[in-house]
Amino acid sequence: MTNTWDDPLQEADGAAEPVVRSRAKASHGARKKRSRRRTLVIAASALVAFSLVGYLWNGIAPIGGEGNPAMITVANGEASGAVYVALEKVGIISDATVAKLYFSLVGSPTIRPGDYQLPTNSSLDQVKKVLNGGPNVVRLQVPVGFTLRETAASVSSATGPLFGKTFGSTFTTATTNGSVSSPFQPSGVHTLEGLVAAGSYVIVPGERAQQLLQEMVNRYVAMAAAGGLTPSTTVEGHNAYQLAVMASIVEKEGYYVKNMTKVARVIYNRLADGMPLQMDATILYGLHRDGGRVTPAMLRLDNAYNSYLNRGLTPTAIATAGPAAINAVVNPAQGAWKYFTLVSRDGTEAFANTFAEQLANERLAARNGL
């Protein structure tokens, strides 16, 4: 006869087995979930680490090689962080923050004020090397009225500390040896005197002296064209080179724009009448001087630039002319003036038709302490 009441032992035994199996399954499932989570975390961490390493490495040694050159200017006392930002802004480096971190580990470069040119997409090692070397770009200012001799001296002085003596000497030689020429140069004229433009020039690493000189010549051609002077221009029977020579004399003798168109007219009138120009600036040029008083002894010196002894224009230009002087010879004022003299310390010049009027103006100049 079968017992109908529950056997406690059987109930316990019967209930224990499924309970034990359920806990085992749950524990196994939890372990699998935890394992999957660990795998995902490790994978994610590895991905982040890999991406971070790639990001940092691309900042230190960019992929793709160097690009076109770019330039930055470092101001006196400028913080290194600002310099890195400037490098990033022009594309020389990819990330200023990476640069700051990298240089904090390997040592920061010594950054001096000045101009630097580097390729875009440069490595940080290359950036450090260039910055440690100091500024590698030269800025040159050529004033209006400079002679070619003065310009060459400025080039030598500016480039010597960075590019050595060769750059300046090569530039000087190129002004007369024909390696660089101007479309305004006639046959037989071997100097570029008066055929280069004043202004600011940037000389970058690897640039040759002939390239700088060619840029000066090209700028003059463009500036002259803007003022109506081209290699085929003629004004009152004077060809383009003669006009360039006249413009250089106007630059030195007129000095201020307000005088220039009238000085140009005096030159035209004197040439038309076969008079010597009698321009002090030409005497000084022949003596390699810029400014100062012309003495009676100087007026007796026999050289091609003595416009008191020789009639007509000087053999070459005598200075770098600016736009106002070029405009003055292309569009001279109308008048019968044949004389002029400085009568005021503010640069005002008085113009005269006759020698008697000129003497009166000279007396006025003397009263004004000139």
Secondary structure, 3 states (H helix, E strand, C coil): CCCCCCCHHHHHHHHHHHHHHHHHHHHHHHHHHHHHHHHHHHHHHHHHHHHHHHHHHHHHCCCCCCCCEEEEEECCCCCHHHHHHHHHHCCCCCCHHHHHHHHHHHCCCCCCCEEEEEECCCCHHHHHHHHHHCCCCEEEEECCCCCHHHHHHHHHHHHHHHHCHHHHHHHHHHCCCCCCCCCCCCCCCCCCCCCCCCEEEEECCCCCHHHHHHHHHHHHHHHHHHCCCCCCCCECCECHHHHHHHHHHHHHHHCCHHHHHHHHHHHHHHHHCCCCCCCHHHHHHHCCCCCCCCCHHHHCCCCCCCCCCCCCCCCCCCCCCCHHHHHHHHCCCCCCCCEEEECCCCCCEEEECCHHHHHHHHHHHHHCCC
